[in-house]
Amino acid sequence: MLQILNKKARLNYQILDTVEAGIELLGPEVKSIRSGQISLDGAHVQIGISHNGPEARLVGMHASPYLSAGKLHIDPTRVRRLLLHKRQILGLWDKTRGKGLTMIPMRIYEKKGWIKVEIGLVKGKKKWEKREDLKRRDIEREIEKGY
């Protein structure tokens, strides 16, 4: 089962809400994602307006080139369109506008043969909040071990 996590997301951000979205990919990109050749570090979601209306895009995701793709060379960091309904896009835009919130990909997974992205509506943590979380996790681990 395919599942690629954004490991730094839970450390650096406070997750307020999540949304599942499809992602528009090319053939070789699907192959490289299924083989695990992908990185979500530094990726985020932008909302913009195109000739078709509001559009959500995934920016900064790196999908390594699939070696057996032949002559088709695709930019590994190209902007990829997210497949969401217009109401969902406008709802996310309303939630992030002017509130210091951002949207990042939390994980990429496969569902019924389709590649899906879980988008998190997040707020950045301060340095002291990160330290508190790490301390709390260490204490919980020690309690579970029975020290």
N, C-alpha and C positions, 0 to 999 in steps of 0.2 A: 504494500500500500504506500503510495507516494504521499509524503508530507515533509515539507521544508519549512522550518520555523525561523522567524526573525528573533534570534536569541537575545539581542540587546533591547528589544522593545519593552519587555517587562521590567528591566532594570532602569531604563532611562525615562519611561513614561508611565503615567497613571492612566489606565484604560477605562474609558467611560462607557463606550458602546462599540459593538461590532456589527458589520454588515458583510454578507456574502455577495461576491460579484464574479461574473465571468470575465475572461480576459481574451482579447483578440490577439492570437498568435499565428505565426507562420509555421509551416511543417517542420523545418529543422529546429525551431525553437521548442516545439512540443517534445521532440526527441531528446534534446539536451535537458529539458526540465525533468522528463521522466527518468533520465539517467542521473539526476541530482546535480547537474552542473549549473547551479544558479546561486546568486547571492542577493539577499535583501538588505544588506547593510547600506544605510543612507538613502533608501528608497522612500518616496512619499507620493501622495496622490494630489493632483491639481485638478481644479474644476475650472473649465473655460467655456466659452461660447463658440460654436462652429456654425456653419450654414444650416445644420440640421437641428440646432437648439443647444441646450446645455450638454456638456460632455465631460466625463471624468477620465483622467489619464494617469497612468502609473509611470512615474519618472524616477530614474536612478537604479532600476533593477538591472542586474548584470546576468545575462544568460550566455554562457560560453558557447562559441560556435560548435555545431555538430560536425565532427570530422568527416563523416561519410556523406555530407550534403552535396558534394560535387562542386559545381561552379557557382552555386548560389551563396553569396556572401552577404550576411546580414549584420548590421551594426549591433554588437552585443548590448549596448546601453540605450537602444532606441526607445522612444516614448511609445507605450502600448496603451491602447484604448480599453477602458473597462466597460463591461456590458451591464448597465444598470437601467432601470426605468427612469423616465424623466422626473417623476415625483420623488424617487429615491435620491437622485442627484441634487434636486432643489432642496430637499430636506437636509441633506448633509451640508450643503452650502449655507443654509440658514443657521445650522448649529455651529459652524466654524467661524462665521463672519463676526469679527470684532470681539471674540471671546478668548483669544489666546490658545485656541485649540487647533490641532492639525490632524491629518489623516495619514496613517502609515499602513503598509501591508504587514499583517501579523503572521500569516502563514499562507503557503500555497499547497493545495492538495487536489487529489483526484476524486471526483464524485460521479459515479455512473459513466465513466469514460471521459468526462469533461474536466478540464483544468479549471479550478476555482481559486479565488483569492479572498482571504478574510481580511477586510479592512477594519482597522481600529480607529475610532475617534478618541484621540488621546490629548493629554495635557502633560507638558514636560515637568519632570521632577527637579527640585533643587538638590544641590549637593548633599545637604544635611538629611533630606528625605531618603536619598539613596543609602546613606550610611545607616540610618535607622532601619530600613528594610533588611539590609545585610545582617545587622545585629539580631533582629527579630528572627530571621531564618536560622542563624547559628544557634540561638537559644532553643528554637523548636527542634532542631536536629539533635541537640544534646539531650533534650527531654525524651525524644523518641528512642534514643540509644540507651537511656536509663542511667545517665551519669548523675 
